[in-house]
Amino acid sequence: MKSLMSFTVDRRRLIAGLALAPLAGVLTTACNVTSRAARANQGPLYSALFVDVEPVRAKGINGYADKIARYQKQGLAEAYQGALAPGKGLPTLTAEIHSISFGGEMESFPIMMGQSGSAFPQHVYVTDWLEGFAVIKKGGQEIKRVKILAAHRTEGRRQWSMADDEQRLIELTRYFAEQLRGDLGD
């Protein structure tokens, strides 16, 4: 009886959690918009942004490392828009990329409600990871190094293909740039 009761309680918690998920999404979006607006008013933080992909290039993915570098530079430029002042004697920021991993497809199973079938549609999602460091230097001296791990989940209602690889890389590098800025507290 106790195990049956705990299953009922867990199912109720799950349903309550699913009902509150949209609210959490709205709050997260509002916080991100607010923090971006606050960042824009901070003024310049760095004199230059750099991307170092040599650690990941050493793993034998030369051509792909170039793509990572290109998209990471774009992501950092977006994340730090308005926070750069070249030639002002400010520190520089380098994003070192040490590893990248594209996850495989995972399917979430539908929740069954009686005989009526699934109450929630089945989703396919993938989680991709980008790992590295944010390195701040001033006068050639490293003054701060922070490990950054960005795990970006993409959801959909279809099977992913290799054609999605480019878009997934773009989204992952943008997410890494936002994660880097958040982890540094900039």
FENHU-V125227 format. One record per pair of residues at least 24 apart in sequence whose ideal C-beta (glycine too) atoms are under 7 Angstrom apart, sorted by the first residue. I is the first residue (numbers start at 1). J is the second residue. If there is no record, write none. Layout:
# FENHU-V125227
I:J, I:J
This chain:
# FENHU-V125227
39:83, 39:186, 40:82, 42:83, 44:83, 44:84, 44:85, 44:88, 44:90, 45:83, 45:90, 45:186, 46:80, 46:83, 46:84, 46:90, 46:91, 46:92, 46:93, 47:84, 47:85, 47:86, 47:87, 47:88, 47:89, 47:90, 47:91, 47:92, 48:86, 48:92, 49:76, 49:77, 49:80, 49:84, 49:93, 50:92, 50:94, 51:76, 51:95, 51:97, 52:94, 52:96, 52:97, 53:97, 55:96, 55:97, 55:98, 56:97, 56:98, 56:99, 56:100, 67:169, 68:97, 68:100, 68:169, 68:173, 71:169, 71:170, 71:173, 72:97, 72:173, 72:176, 72:177, 75:173, 75:174, 75:176, 75:177, 76:177, 78:174, 78:177, 79:177, 79:178, 79:181, 80:181, 83:186, 91:136, 91:137, 91:138, 91:143, 92:137, 93:134, 93:136, 94:135, 94:137, 95:132, 95:134, 95:180, 96:132, 96:133, 96:135, 97:130, 97:132, 98:131, 98:132, 99:131, 100:130, 101:128, 101:129, 102:128, 102:168, 103:127, 103:128, 105:159, 105:160, 121:157, 123:155, 123:156, 123:157, 124:156, 124:157, 124:158, 124:159, 124:160, 125:153, 125:154, 125:155, 126:154, 126:160, 127:151, 127:152, 127:153, 128:152, 128:168, 128:172, 130:172, 130:173, 130:176, 134:180, 134:183, 134:184, 146:183, 146:184, 148:176, 148:179, 148:180, 148:183, 150:175, 150:176, 150:179
